[in-house]
Amino acid sequence: MAKPTIFLFLLLGLSTTIWPGANGQFSRVFSATKPGSCPPARDSSVCIVQCNSDMQCAGRYKCCPTSCGAACTIPVTQVRGRVEKEGQCPKSPEGPWVCTSRCSQDGDCRRNLKCCRNRCGALACQRPEFD
């Protein structure tokens, strides 16, 4: 066996991880991750484990947790450097009682909006306050 082939098998072996599957059996899957962030876990009436890693999901889909399993999901943000926009988060947030986070940092928000806690405590894009 040639040295490049041995190196390839070694590299392949190091890039895999053993994960428990949906049926409790262990299987080998690639542990690489795709860019982006998972949305907040949503309630699911059907508890299934559709995936164990991003590599089991098609295209740009990521393997993200649900309330009782995992599913291939479109990422909500792309991984990039942290962005800090001008202004401060509102001291008394207004708006709807949406209890699901819609952002994780200021860079996820359009224009001059900031990622701040809303009335329910979840993160949402809001107009900043200036002193």
ZAGU-866112 format. One record per residue: residue number from 1; x, y, z of N, C-alpha, C, O in turn. Coordinates in steps of 0.1 Angstrom, whole numbers. Atoms other than C-alpha are relative to their C-alpha. Layout:
! ZAGU-866112
<seq=NUM n.c1=X n.c2=Y n.c3=Z ca.c1=X ca.c2=Y ca.c3=Z c.c1=X c.c2=Y c.c3=Z o.c1=X o.c2=Y o.c3=Z>
...
***
This chain:
! ZAGU-866112
<seq=1 n.c1=9 n.c2=-12 n.c3=0 ca.c1=0 ca.c2=0 ca.c3=0 c.c1=9 c.c2=12 c.c3=0 o.c1=18 o.c2=13 o.c3=8>
<seq=2 n.c1=-8 n.c2=-12 n.c3=2 ca.c1=14 ca.c2=34 ca.c3=-10 c.c1=-2 c.c2=9 c.c3=12 o.c1=-12 o.c2=9 o.c3=18>
<seq=3 n.c1=1 n.c2=-9 n.c3=-11 ca.c1=21 ca.c2=61 ca.c3=16 c.c1=-11 c.c2=10 c.c3=-1 o.c1=-18 o.c2=12 o.c3=9>
<seq=4 n.c1=12 n.c2=-9 n.c3=1 ca.c1=-5 ca.c2=85 ca.c3=2 c.c1=-13 c.c2=-7 c.c3=4 o.c1=-22 o.c2=-1 o.c3=9>
<seq=5 n.c1=12 n.c2=7 n.c3=-3 ca.c1=-32 ca.c2=58 ca.c3=5 c.c1=-1 c.c2=-2 c.c3=15 o.c1=-12 o.c2=-1 o.c3=21>
<seq=6 n.c1=0 n.c2=2 n.c3=-15 ca.c1=-22 ca.c2=51 ca.c3=42 c.c1=-3 c.c2=13 c.c3=6 o.c1=-11 o.c2=14 o.c3=16>
<seq=7 n.c1=3 n.c2=-14 n.c3=-6 ca.c1=-23 ca.c2=89 ca.c3=49 c.c1=-15 c.c2=3 c.c3=-2 o.c1=-21 o.c2=8 o.c3=7>
<seq=8 n.c1=15 n.c2=-3 n.c3=3 ca.c1=-58 ca.c2=91 ca.c3=33 c.c1=-8 c.c2=-8 c.c3=10 o.c1=-18 o.c2=-2 o.c3=16>
<seq=9 n.c1=8 n.c2=8 n.c3=-10 ca.c1=-71 ca.c2=62 ca.c3=55 c.c1=2 c.c2=6 c.c3=14 o.c1=-8 o.c2=6 o.c3=22>
<seq=10 n.c1=-2 n.c2=-6 n.c3=-13 ca.c1=-55 ca.c2=78 ca.c3=86 c.c1=-8 c.c2=13 c.c3=2 o.c1=-14 o.c2=15 o.c3=12>
<seq=11 n.c1=7 n.c2=-13 n.c3=-1 ca.c1=-70 ca.c2=112 ca.c3=78 c.c1=-15 c.c2=-3 c.c3=1 o.c1=-22 o.c2=3 o.c3=9>
<seq=12 n.c1=14 n.c2=3 n.c3=-1 ca.c1=-104 ca.c2=96 ca.c3=72 c.c1=-4 c.c2=-6 c.c3=13 o.c1=-15 o.c2=-2 o.c3=19>
<seq=13 n.c1=2 n.c2=5 n.c3=-14 ca.c1=-102 ca.c2=77 ca.c3=105 c.c1=-1 c.c2=11 c.c3=10 o.c1=-8 o.c2=10 o.c3=20>
<seq=14 n.c1=0 n.c2=-11 n.c3=-10 ca.c1=-94 ca.c2=109 ca.c3=124 c.c1=-11 c.c2=9 c.c3=-1 o.c1=-15 o.c2=16 o.c3=8>
<seq=15 n.c1=11 n.c2=-10 n.c3=2 ca.c1=-122 ca.c2=129 ca.c3=109 c.c1=-14 c.c2=-6 c.c3=2 o.c1=-24 o.c2=0 o.c3=-1>
<seq=16 n.c1=13 n.c2=6 n.c3=-4 ca.c1=-150 ca.c2=105 ca.c3=120 c.c1=-1 c.c2=-2 c.c3=15 o.c1=9 o.c2=-2 o.c3=22>
<seq=17 n.c1=4 n.c2=2 n.c3=-14 ca.c1=-167 ca.c2=101 ca.c3=153 c.c1=-11 c.c2=-10 c.c3=1 o.c1=-19 o.c2=-12 o.c3=-8>
<seq=18 n.c1=10 n.c2=9 n.c3=-3 ca.c1=-189 ca.c2=75 ca.c3=168 c.c1=-12 c.c2=7 c.c3=7 o.c1=-10 o.c2=13 o.c3=17>
<seq=19 n.c1=12 n.c2=-6 n.c3=-5 ca.c1=-225 ca.c2=87 ca.c3=174 c.c1=-11 c.c2=-10 c.c3=2 o.c1=-11 o.c2=-20 o.c3=-5>
<seq=20 n.c1=11 n.c2=9 n.c3=-1 ca.c1=-255 ca.c2=70 ca.c3=188 c.c1=-11 c.c2=3 c.c3=-10 o.c1=-14 o.c2=15 o.c3=-12>
<seq=21 n.c1=11 n.c2=-2 n.c3=10 ca.c1=-282 ca.c2=66 ca.c3=161 c.c1=-13 c.c2=0 c.c3=6 o.c1=-15 o.c2=-1 o.c3=18>
<seq=22 n.c1=14 n.c2=-2 n.c3=-5 ca.c1=-319 ca.c2=70 ca.c3=164 c.c1=-5 c.c2=-13 c.c3=7 o.c1=-13 o.c2=-13 o.c3=16>
<seq=23 n.c1=4 n.c2=12 n.c3=-6 ca.c1=-323 ca.c2=33 ca.c3=172 c.c1=9 c.c2=-5 c.c3=12 o.c1=8 o.c2=-16 o.c3=16>
<seq=24 n.c1=-9 n.c2=3 n.c3=-11 ca.c1=-296 ca.c2=34 ca.c3=199 c.c1=13 c.c2=-7 c.c3=-4 o.c1=22 o.c2=-9 o.c3=4>
<seq=25 n.c1=-12 n.c2=6 n.c3=5 ca.c1=-270 ca.c2=17 ca.c3=177 c.c1=10 c.c2=11 c.c3=-3 o.c1=6 o.c2=22 o.c3=-5>
<seq=26 n.c1=-10 n.c2=-10 n.c3=2 ca.c1=-237 ca.c2=34 ca.c3=173 c.c1=4 c.c2=-1 c.c3=-15 o.c1=6 o.c2=-12 o.c3=-20>
<seq=27 n.c1=-4 n.c2=0 n.c3=14 ca.c1=-226 ca.c2=44 ca.c3=138 c.c1=11 c.c2=11 c.c3=-2 o.c1=11 o.c2=20 o.c3=6>
<seq=28 n.c1=-10 n.c2=-9 n.c3=3 ca.c1=-197 ca.c2=63 ca.c3=123 c.c1=-5 c.c2=11 c.c3=-10 o.c1=-11 o.c2=7 o.c3=-20>
<seq=29 n.c1=4 n.c2=-11 n.c3=9 ca.c1=-204 ca.c2=97 ca.c3=108 c.c1=11 c.c2=11 c.c3=0 o.c1=19 o.c2=11 o.c3=10>
<seq=30 n.c1=-10 n.c2=-10 n.c3=1 ca.c1=-182 ca.c2=126 ca.c3=97 c.c1=-4 c.c2=11 c.c3=10 o.c1=-16 o.c2=15 o.c3=12>
<seq=31 n.c1=3 n.c2=-10 n.c3=-11 ca.c1=-179 ca.c2=152 ca.c3=125 c.c1=2 c.c2=15 c.c3=-5 o.c1=2 o.c2=24 o.c3=3>
<seq=32 n.c1=-2 n.c2=-13 n.c3=5 ca.c1=-172 ca.c2=182 ca.c3=102 c.c1=-13 c.c2=8 c.c3=1 o.c1=-24 o.c2=2 o.c3=1>
<seq=33 n.c1=12 n.c2=-8 n.c3=-1 ca.c1=-196 ca.c2=211 ca.c3=106 c.c1=-1 c.c2=10 c.c3=-12 o.c1=10 o.c2=14 o.c3=-17>
<seq=34 n.c1=2 n.c2=-9 n.c3=11 ca.c1=-211 ca.c2=234 ca.c3=80 c.c1=-1 c.c2=14 c.c3=6 o.c1=-4 o.c2=16 o.c3=18>
<seq=35 n.c1=1 n.c2=-13 n.c3=-5 ca.c1=-211 ca.c2=272 ca.c3=83 c.c1=-14 c.c2=4 c.c3=4 o.c1=-24 o.c2=-2 o.c3=-1>
<seq=36 n.c1=13 n.c2=-5 n.c3=-4 ca.c1=-239 ca.c2=290 ca.c3=100 c.c1=-4 c.c2=-4 c.c3=14 o.c1=3 o.c2=-12 o.c3=20>
<seq=37 n.c1=5 n.c2=4 n.c3=-14 ca.c1=-259 ca.c2=287 ca.c3=133 c.c1=-14 c.c2=-6 c.c3=-1 o.c1=-22 o.c2=-3 o.c3=-10>
<seq=38 n.c1=14 n.c2=6 n.c3=-1 ca.c1=-289 ca.c2=266 ca.c3=142 c.c1=-10 c.c2=10 c.c3=6 o.c1=-6 o.c2=18 o.c3=14>
<seq=39 n.c1=11 n.c2=-9 n.c3=-6 ca.c1=-322 ca.c2=284 ca.c3=149 c.c1=-3 c.c2=-6 c.c3=14 o.c1=1 o.c2=-17 o.c3=17>
<seq=40 n.c1=4 n.c2=6 n.c3=-13 ca.c1=-335 ca.c2=280 ca.c3=184 c.c1=-9 c.c2=-12 c.c3=-2 o.c1=-16 o.c2=-13 o.c3=-11>
<seq=41 n.c1=8 n.c2=12 n.c3=0 ca.c1=-350 ca.c2=246 ca.c3=191 c.c1=-15 c.c2=2 c.c3=0 o.c1=-20 o.c2=10 o.c3=8>
<seq=42 n.c1=14 n.c2=-2 n.c3=1 ca.c1=-386 ca.c2=244 ca.c3=181 c.c1=-7 c.c2=-13 c.c3=5 o.c1=-2 o.c2=-24 o.c3=5>
<seq=43 n.c1=8 n.c2=11 n.c3=-5 ca.c1=-413 ca.c2=222 ca.c3=196 c.c1=-3 c.c2=-9 c.c3=-12 o.c1=-6 o.c2=-5 o.c3=-23>
<seq=44 n.c1=3 n.c2=10 n.c3=11 ca.c1=-418 ca.c2=190 ca.c3=176 c.c1=-9 c.c2=-10 c.c3=6 o.c1=-7 o.c2=-16 o.c3=16>
<seq=45 n.c1=10 n.c2=10 n.c3=-5 ca.c1=-448 ca.c2=167 ca.c3=179 c.c1=5 c.c2=-14 c.c3=-3 o.c1=1 o.c2=-23 o.c3=3>
<seq=46 n.c1=-5 n.c2=13 n.c3=4 ca.c1=-428 ca.c2=139 ca.c3=163 c.c1=15 c.c2=0 c.c3=5 o.c1=23 o.c2=8 o.c3=0>
<seq=47 n.c1=-14 n.c2=1 n.c3=-5 ca.c1=-396 ca.c2=129 ca.c3=182 c.c1=8 c.c2=-9 c.c3=-8 o.c1=7 o.c2=-22 o.c3=-6>
<seq=48 n.c1=-9 n.c2=8 n.c3=8 ca.c1=-371 ca.c2=117 ca.c3=157 c.c1=14 c.c2=6 c.c3=0 o.c1=15 o.c2=18 o.c3=2>
<seq=49 n.c1=-14 n.c2=-5 n.c3=2 ca.c1=-334 ca.c2=119 ca.c3=152 c.c1=2 c.c2=-2 c.c3=-15 o.c1=6 o.c2=-13 o.c3=-19>
<seq=50 n.c1=-1 n.c2=0 n.c3=14 ca.c1=-332 ca.c2=127 ca.c3=115 c.c1=15 c.c2=0 c.c3=-4 o.c1=19 o.c2=-5 o.c3=-15>
<seq=51 n.c1=-14 n.c2=-1 n.c3=3 ca.c1=-294 ca.c2=133 ca.c3=117 c.c1=8 c.c2=0 c.c3=13 o.c1=3 o.c2=3 o.c3=24>
<seq=52 n.c1=-9 n.c2=0 n.c3=-12 ca.c1=-264 ca.c2=131 ca.c3=140 c.c1=11 c.c2=10 c.c3=-3 o.c1=19 o.c2=14 o.c3=7>
<seq=53 n.c1=-10 n.c2=-10 n.c3=3 ca.c1=-241 ca.c2=156 ca.c3=122 c.c1=-4 c.c2=7 c.c3=-13 o.c1=-13 o.c2=3 o.c3=-20>
<seq=54 n.c1=3 n.c2=-8 n.c3=12 ca.c1=-241 ca.c2=183 ca.c3=95 c.c1=2 c.c2=-8 c.c3=-13 o.c1=-5 o.c2=-6 o.c3=-23>
<seq=55 n.c1=-3 n.c2=7 n.c3=12 ca.c1=-226 ca.c2=159 ca.c3=70 c.c1=-11 c.c2=-10 c.c3=-5 o.c1=-11 o.c2=-14 o.c3=-16>
<seq=56 n.c1=11 n.c2=9 n.c3=4 ca.c1=-258 ca.c2=138 ca.c3=70 c.c1=-11 c.c2=8 c.c3=-6 o.c1=-21 o.c2=3 o.c3=-11>
<seq=57 n.c1=10 n.c2=-9 n.c3=6 ca.c1=-278 ca.c2=168 ca.c3=57 c.c1=4 c.c2=5 c.c3=-13 o.c1=16 o.c2=8 o.c3=-16>
<seq=58 n.c1=-2 n.c2=-5 n.c3=14 ca.c1=-281 ca.c2=179 ca.c3=21 c.c1=4 c.c2=14 c.c3=-1 o.c1=-1 o.c2=23 o.c3=7>
<seq=59 n.c1=-3 n.c2=-14 n.c3=3 ca.c1=-266 ca.c2=211 ca.c3=7 c.c1=5 c.c2=7 c.c3=12 o.c1=14 o.c2=3 o.c3=19>
<seq=60 n.c1=-4 n.c2=-9 n.c3=-11 ca.c1=-262 ca.c2=239 ca.c3=32 c.c1=-7 c.c2=-3 c.c3=13 o.c1=-5 o.c2=4 o.c3=23>
<seq=61 n.c1=8 n.c2=3 n.c3=-12 ca.c1=-286 ca.c2=223 ca.c3=57 c.c1=9 c.c2=-5 c.c3=11 o.c1=19 o.c2=-11 o.c3=9>
<seq=62 n.c1=-8 n.c2=4 n.c3=-12 ca.c1=-272 ca.c2=218 ca.c3=93 c.c1=-9 c.c2=-10 c.c3=8 o.c1=-21 o.c2=-9 o.c3=8>
<seq=63 n.c1=6 n.c2=9 n.c3=-9 ca.c1=-281 ca.c2=191 ca.c3=118 c.c1=-2 c.c2=8 c.c3=13 o.c1=7 o.c2=11 o.c3=20>
<seq=64 n.c1=3 n.c2=-9 n.c3=-12 ca.c1=-299 ca.c2=211 ca.c3=146 c.c1=-9 c.c2=-7 c.c3=9 o.c1=-18 o.c2=-15 o.c3=5>
<seq=65 n.c1=9 n.c2=7 n.c3=-10 ca.c1=-316 ca.c2=200 ca.c3=178 c.c1=-14 c.c2=6 c.c3=-1 o.c1=-17 o.c2=17 o.c3=-4>
<seq=66 n.c1=14 n.c2=-4 n.c3=-2 ca.c1=-354 ca.c2=201 ca.c3=181 c.c1=-3 c.c2=-2 c.c3=15 o.c1=6 o.c2=-5 o.c3=23>
<seq=67 n.c1=4 n.c2=1 n.c3=-14 ca.c1=-373 ca.c2=199 ca.c3=214 c.c1=3 c.c2=-15 c.c3=5 o.c1=4 o.c2=-17 o.c3=17>
<seq=68 n.c1=-2 n.c2=14 n.c3=-4 ca.c1=-369 ca.c2=161 ca.c3=214 c.c1=7 c.c2=-9 c.c3=-11 o.c1=3 o.c2=-20 o.c3=-13>
<seq=69 n.c1=-7 n.c2=8 n.c3=10 ca.c1=-345 ca.c2=150 ca.c3=186 c.c1=9 c.c2=9 c.c3=-8 o.c1=15 o.c2=19 o.c3=-2>
<seq=70 n.c1=-8 n.c2=-8 n.c3=8 ca.c1=-326 ca.c2=165 ca.c3=157 c.c1=-5 c.c2=-1 c.c3=-15 o.c1=-10 o.c2=-11 o.c3=-19>
<seq=71 n.c1=5 n.c2=-1 n.c3=14 ca.c1=-334 ca.c2=176 ca.c3=121 c.c1=9 c.c2=8 c.c3=-8 o.c1=15 o.c2=17 o.c3=-3>
<seq=72 n.c1=-8 n.c2=-8 n.c3=10 ca.c1=-317 ca.c2=189 ca.c3=90 c.c1=-8 c.c2=14 c.c3=-2 o.c1=-20 o.c2=13 o.c3=-6>
<seq=73 n.c1=7 n.c2=-13 n.c3=0 ca.c1=-325 ca.c2=227 ca.c3=90 c.c1=9 c.c2=10 c.c3=-7 o.c1=21 o.c2=9 o.c3=-7>
<seq=74 n.c1=-7 n.c2=-11 n.c3=7 ca.c1=-315 ca.c2=258 ca.c3=70 c.c1=6 c.c2=9 c.c3=12 o.c1=-1 o.c2=12 o.c3=21>
<seq=75 n.c1=-6 n.c2=-8 n.c3=-10 ca.c1=-290 ca.c2=278 ca.c3=91 c.c1=-6 c.c2=14 c.c3=0 o.c1=-10 o.c2=19 o.c3=-10>
<seq=76 n.c1=6 n.c2=-14 n.c3=-1 ca.c1=-303 ca.c2=312 ca.c3=104 c.c1=10 c.c2=11 c.c3=-2 o.c1=7 o.c2=22 o.c3=-6>
<seq=77 n.c1=-10 n.c2=-10 n.c3=2 ca.c1=-270 ca.c2=330 ca.c3=103 c.c1=12 c.c2=-6 c.c3=-6 o.c1=14 o.c2=-18 o.c3=-4>
<seq=78 n.c1=-13 n.c2=5 n.c3=5 ca.c1=-237 ca.c2=327 ca.c3=86 c.c1=11 c.c2=4 c.c3=10 o.c1=10 o.c2=14 o.c3=17>
<seq=79 n.c1=-10 n.c2=-3 n.c3=-9 ca.c1=-206 ca.c2=325 ca.c3=107 c.c1=9 c.c2=11 c.c3=-5 o.c1=14 o.c2=11 o.c3=-16>
<seq=80 n.c1=-9 n.c2=-12 n.c3=3 ca.c1=-187 ca.c2=358 ca.c3=107 c.c1=4 c.c2=6 c.c3=13 o.c1=0 o.c2=3 o.c3=24>
<seq=81 n.c1=-5 n.c2=-7 n.c3=-12 ca.c1=-169 ca.c2=381 ca.c3=130 c.c1=-11 c.c2=7 c.c3=8 o.c1=-21 o.c2=11 o.c3=2>
<seq=82 n.c1=10 n.c2=-7 n.c3=-9 ca.c1=-188 ca.c2=396 ca.c3=159 c.c1=-1 c.c2=15 c.c3=-4 o.c1=9 o.c2=22 o.c3=-5>
<seq=83 n.c1=2 n.c2=-14 n.c3=4 ca.c1=-204 ca.c2=430 ca.c3=149 c.c1=-7 c.c2=6 c.c3=12 o.c1=-17 o.c2=1 o.c3=18>
<seq=84 n.c1=6 n.c2=-8 n.c3=-11 ca.c1=-212 ca.c2=456 ca.c3=176 c.c1=-4 c.c2=13 c.c3=-6 o.c1=4 o.c2=21 o.c3=-10>
<seq=85 n.c1=6 n.c2=-13 n.c3=6 ca.c1=-235 ca.c2=484 ca.c3=163 c.c1=-1 c.c2=10 c.c3=11 o.c1=-1 o.c2=8 o.c3=23>
<seq=86 n.c1=1 n.c2=-11 n.c3=-9 ca.c1=-238 ca.c2=518 ca.c3=178 c.c1=-13 c.c2=0 c.c3=8 o.c1=-23 o.c2=-6 o.c3=4>
<seq=87 n.c1=12 n.c2=-1 n.c3=-8 ca.c1=-263 ca.c2=526 ca.c3=206 c.c1=-1 c.c2=-11 c.c3=10 o.c1=8 o.c2=-20 o.c3=11>
<seq=88 n.c1=2 n.c2=10 n.c3=-11 ca.c1=-276 ca.c2=506 ca.c3=236 c.c1=-13 c.c2=-7 c.c3=-3 o.c1=-22 o.c2=-1 o.c3=-9>
<seq=89 n.c1=12 n.c2=7 n.c3=1 ca.c1=-303 ca.c2=480 ca.c3=238 c.c1=-11 c.c2=8 c.c3=9 o.c1=-7 o.c2=14 o.c3=19>
<seq=90 n.c1=11 n.c2=-8 n.c3=-8 ca.c1=-337 ca.c2=496 ca.c3=250 c.c1=-1 c.c2=-5 c.c3=14 o.c1=0 o.c2=-17 o.c3=17>
<seq=91 n.c1=2 n.c2=4 n.c3=-14 ca.c1=-341 ca.c2=496 ca.c3=288 c.c1=-14 c.c2=-6 c.c3=2 o.c1=-15 o.c2=-15 o.c3=10>
<seq=92 n.c1=13 n.c2=6 n.c3=-1 ca.c1=-378 ca.c2=489 ca.c3=284 c.c1=-4 c.c2=-4 c.c3=-14 o.c1=-11 o.c2=3 o.c3=-22>
<seq=93 n.c1=3 n.c2=4 n.c3=14 ca.c1=-382 ca.c2=468 ca.c3=252 c.c1=-16 c.c2=0 c.c3=-3 o.c1=-24 o.c2=-2 o.c3=6>
<seq=94 n.c1=14 n.c2=0 n.c3=4 ca.c1=-415 ca.c2=472 ca.c3=233 c.c1=-2 c.c2=-10 c.c3=-11 o.c1=8 o.c2=-17 o.c3=-15>
<seq=95 n.c1=2 n.c2=9 n.c3=11 ca.c1=-431 ca.c2=451 ca.c3=206 c.c1=-7 c.c2=-12 c.c3=4 o.c1=-11 o.c2=-14 o.c3=16>
<seq=96 n.c1=7 n.c2=12 n.c3=-3 ca.c1=-447 ca.c2=417 ca.c3=204 c.c1=7 c.c2=-9 c.c3=10 o.c1=19 o.c2=-8 o.c3=12>
<seq=97 n.c1=-6 n.c2=10 n.c3=-9 ca.c1=-442 ca.c2=389 ca.c3=230 c.c1=4 c.c2=-12 c.c3=-8 o.c1=-3 o.c2=-22 o.c3=-8>
<seq=98 n.c1=-6 n.c2=11 n.c3=8 ca.c1=-421 ca.c2=367 ca.c3=207 c.c1=10 c.c2=-6 c.c3=9 o.c1=20 o.c2=0 o.c3=12>
<seq=99 n.c1=-10 n.c2=6 n.c3=-10 ca.c1=-403 ca.c2=342 ca.c3=230 c.c1=10 c.c2=-9 c.c3=-7 o.c1=15 o.c2=-18 o.c3=-1>
<seq=100 n.c1=-10 n.c2=7 n.c3=7 ca.c1=-381 ca.c2=327 ca.c3=203 c.c1=10 c.c2=9 c.c3=-5 o.c1=7 o.c2=19 o.c3=-12>
<seq=101 n.c1=-11 n.c2=-9 n.c3=4 ca.c1=-347 ca.c2=343 ca.c3=196 c.c1=0 c.c2=0 c.c3=-15 o.c1=-1 o.c2=-10 o.c3=-22>
<seq=102 n.c1=-1 n.c2=-3 n.c3=15 ca.c1=-344 ca.c2=358 ca.c3=161 c.c1=14 c.c2=4 c.c3=-4 o.c1=16 o.c2=6 o.c3=-16>
<seq=103 n.c1=-14 n.c2=-4 n.c3=3 ca.c1=-307 ca.c2=368 ca.c3=163 c.c1=9 c.c2=-5 c.c3=11 o.c1=4 o.c2=-9 o.c3=22>
<seq=104 n.c1=-10 n.c2=4 n.c3=-11 ca.c1=-275 ca.c2=360 ca.c3=182 c.c1=10 c.c2=11 c.c3=2 o.c1=17 o.c2=11 o.c3=12>
<seq=105 n.c1=-10 n.c2=-11 n.c3=-1 ca.c1=-255 ca.c2=392 ca.c3=176 c.c1=-5 c.c2=12 c.c3=-9 o.c1=-14 o.c2=9 o.c3=-17>
<seq=106 n.c1=4 n.c2=-11 n.c3=8 ca.c1=-259 ca.c2=427 ca.c3=161 c.c1=1 c.c2=-2 c.c3=-15 o.c1=-7 o.c2=3 o.c3=-23>
<seq=107 n.c1=-3 n.c2=3 n.c3=14 ca.c1=-245 ca.c2=415 ca.c3=128 c.c1=-11 c.c2=-8 c.c3=-7 o.c1=-12 o.c2=-8 o.c3=-19>
<seq=108 n.c1=11 n.c2=7 n.c3=6 ca.c1=-276 ca.c2=394 ca.c3=123 c.c1=-12 c.c2=9 c.c3=-4 o.c1=-21 o.c2=5 o.c3=-10>
<seq=109 n.c1=12 n.c2=-10 n.c3=2 ca.c1=-299 ca.c2=425 ca.c3=122 c.c1=3 c.c2=9 c.c3=-11 o.c1=15 o.c2=13 o.c3=-14>
<seq=110 n.c1=-1 n.c2=-9 n.c3=11 ca.c1=-306 ca.c2=447 ca.c3=92 c.c1=3 c.c2=14 c.c3=5 o.c1=-1 o.c2=18 o.c3=16>
<seq=111 n.c1=-2 n.c2=-14 n.c3=-1 ca.c1=-295 ca.c2=483 ca.c3=89 c.c1=6 c.c2=3 c.c3=14 o.c1=16 o.c2=-2 o.c3=18>
<seq=112 n.c1=-6 n.c2=-5 n.c3=-13 ca.c1=-289 ca.c2=500 ca.c3=124 c.c1=-7 c.c2=-8 c.c3=11 o.c1=-4 o.c2=-4 o.c3=23>
<seq=113 n.c1=6 n.c2=7 n.c3=-11 ca.c1=-310 ca.c2=475 ca.c3=144 c.c1=10 c.c2=-8 c.c3=8 o.c1=20 o.c2=-13 o.c3=2>
<seq=114 n.c1=-9 n.c2=7 n.c3=-9 ca.c1=-293 ca.c2=458 ca.c3=174 c.c1=-7 c.c2=-13 c.c3=5 o.c1=-19 o.c2=-14 o.c3=5>
<seq=115 n.c1=6 n.c2=13 n.c3=-5 ca.c1=-298 ca.c2=422 ca.c3=187 c.c1=-1 c.c2=2 c.c3=16 o.c1=10 o.c2=2 o.c3=23>
<seq=116 n.c1=2 n.c2=-3 n.c3=-14 ca.c1=-313 ca.c2=428 ca.c3=222 c.c1=-11 c.c2=-9 c.c3=6 o.c1=-19 o.c2=-15 o.c3=-2>
<seq=117 n.c1=11 n.c2=8 n.c3=-6 ca.c1=-335 ca.c2=410 ca.c3=247 c.c1=-13 c.c2=8 c.c3=-1 o.c1=-14 o.c2=20 o.c3=0>
<seq=118 n.c1=13 n.c2=-6 n.c3=1 ca.c1=-372 ca.c2=416 ca.c3=241 c.c1=-8 c.c2=-2 c.c3=13 o.c1=-3 o.c2=-6 o.c3=23>
<seq=119 n.c1=8 n.c2=1 n.c3=-12 ca.c1=-401 ca.c2=417 ca.c3=265 c.c1=-1 c.c2=-14 c.c3=6 o.c1=-4 o.c2=-15 o.c3=18>
<seq=120 n.c1=1 n.c2=14 n.c3=-4 ca.c1=-402 ca.c2=379 ca.c3=267 c.c1=14 c.c2=-5 c.c3=5 o.c1=14 o.c2=-16 o.c3=11>
<seq=121 n.c1=-13 n.c2=4 n.c3=-3 ca.c1=-364 ca.c2=377 ca.c3=272 c.c1=8 c.c2=-7 c.c3=-11 o.c1=19 o.c2=-10 o.c3=-9>
<seq=122 n.c1=-7 n.c2=5 n.c3=12 ca.c1=-356 ca.c2=363 ca.c3=238 c.c1=8 c.c2=11 c.c3=-7 o.c1=5 o.c2=23 o.c3=-5>
<seq=123 n.c1=-8 n.c2=-10 n.c3=7 ca.c1=-331 ca.c2=380 ca.c3=215 c.c1=-7 c.c2=3 c.c3=-13 o.c1=-12 o.c2=-6 o.c3=-20>
<seq=124 n.c1=7 n.c2=-5 n.c3=12 ca.c1=-347 ca.c2=401 ca.c3=187 c.c1=7 c.c2=13 c.c3=-5 o.c1=13 o.c2=20 o.c3=3>
<seq=125 n.c1=-5 n.c2=-12 n.c3=6 ca.c1=-336 ca.c2=429 ca.c3=163 c.c1=-9 c.c2=12 c.c3=4 o.c1=-21 o.c2=11 o.c3=2>
<seq=126 n.c1=8 n.c2=-11 n.c3=-5 ca.c1=-347 ca.c2=462 ca.c3=179 c.c1=8 c.c2=13 c.c3=-3 o.c1=20 o.c2=14 o.c3=-5>
<seq=127 n.c1=-6 n.c2=-14 n.c3=1 ca.c1=-341 ca.c2=500 ca.c3=175 c.c1=8 c.c2=3 c.c3=12 o.c1=3 o.c2=1 o.c3=23>
<seq=128 n.c1=-8 n.c2=-4 n.c3=-12 ca.c1=-312 ca.c2=511 ca.c3=197 c.c1=-4 c.c2=13 c.c3=6 o.c1=-10 o.c2=21 o.c3=-1>
<seq=129 n.c1=1 n.c2=-13 n.c3=-7 ca.c1=-313 ca.c2=539 ca.c3=222 c.c1=13 c.c2=7 c.c3=0 o.c1=24 o.c2=0 o.c3=1>
<seq=130 n.c1=-13 n.c2=-8 n.c3=0 ca.c1=-287 ca.c2=567 ca.c3=221 c.c1=-1 c.c2=10 c.c3=12 o.c1=-11 o.c2=15 o.c3=14>
<seq=131 n.c1=-1 n.c2=-9 n.c3=-12 ca.c1=-276 ca.c2=588 ca.c3=251 c.c1=1 c.c2=15 c.c3=-5 o.c1=1 o.c2=24 o.c3=3>
***
